[in-house]
Amino acid sequence: AQKITQTQPGMFVQEKEAVTLDCTYDTSDPSYGLFWYKQPSSGEMIFLIYQGSYDQQNATEGRYSLNFQKARKSANLVISASQLGDSAMYFCAMSLRTINTGTASKLTFGTGTRLQVTL
Amino acid sequence: EPEVTQTPSHQVTQMGQEVILRCVPISNHLYFYWYRQILGQKVEFLVSFYNNEISEKSEIFDDQFSVERPDGSNFTLKIRSTKLEDSAMYFCASSDGVPEAFFGQGTRLTVV
């Protein structure tokens, strides 16, 4: 069974600074995907970034990058140049299988990290 | 931009009543999911649905729960006889087979 661990219940960062949110995972399956979602106070889940287990390069999407260290089983999210609007709950998640195998692959979520961006 | 739409946004129901939560997935998506999030806790998988049948379900998804795709656009979650512990945010998600799933804005269910 797969497991996601987020050890930081809360983080503070000053506006314009970079912040790293930690995520470690556990699976024996060689094919998996790692995701980060943002949940603002309004409650919706917003997809941020994805990394496949076979991807050679770390994923980047604008100010978000995923620091993927396969040997350490970690998939940390780096947010550069933090903005006040980044204040939210951030969830790391994993699914098995990175390609379309004709079956729906569920997401397993971590417990989340609440990020607060300060002036 | 296409999005997953859930209705209602908030539902209050009495214990023991049946509720139906509705979702309209993104139109070309083939994989559908329900998740729930009890207040302040992590998001938990309930059920996945593909090709008009359940692909996988969690131990939470017991006989009180059912899912249906009654037509080409809607995807519903029914809770037959609600309990207090069913109070949670329920998220519908859909995917077209690429790894990321897109979530709806959620339905907050309150059982009183």
Interface residues (C-beta under 8 A of the other chain):
Chain A: G33 F35 Y37 S42 G43 E44 M45 I46 F47 Y50 G52 F91 A93 S95 T98 N100 G102 T103 A104 S105 K106 L107 T108 F109 G110 T111 G112
Chain B: Y31 F32 Y33 Y35 Q41 K42 V43 E44 F45 S48 F49 Y50 N51 S55 E56 S58 M89 F91 A93 S95 G97 V98 P99 E100 A101 F102 F103 G104 Q105 G106 R108
